[in-house]
Amino acid sequence: MSNATSAESSFTVVCQKSGRQVEVPPDKSILQALLDAGLLPDHLCTKGQCGTCETRVLACDGELVHRDEVLTPSEHAAGKVMMICVSSCTGTRLVLDI
């Protein structure tokens, strides 16, 4: 996977609805890590262009790194949602509404 969709270091995604925690390594997107763990989040293009994988962010102990083409700059700044197919987190823990 290209660096465009991966983080600099691994982090943990806490999936609030499912009660699961998934480690996201630097070479994978959040979406791919969740799929590998057996979760089935909505997705389609995997390029940050369609908005299908938009997921509500409940908490992040770092900064969200938005790489999508869907959200506006103000939506990026608000940090309430992210496209999990291409976006990432600079912290060690990200809580999503999944």
Secondary structure, DSSP 8 states (H G I E B T S, - for coil): --GGGS-SS-EEEEETTTTEEEEE-TTS-HHHHHHHTT-----SSSSSSS-TTEEEEEEESS-EE---SSS-HHHHHHTSEEETTT-EESSSEEEE--
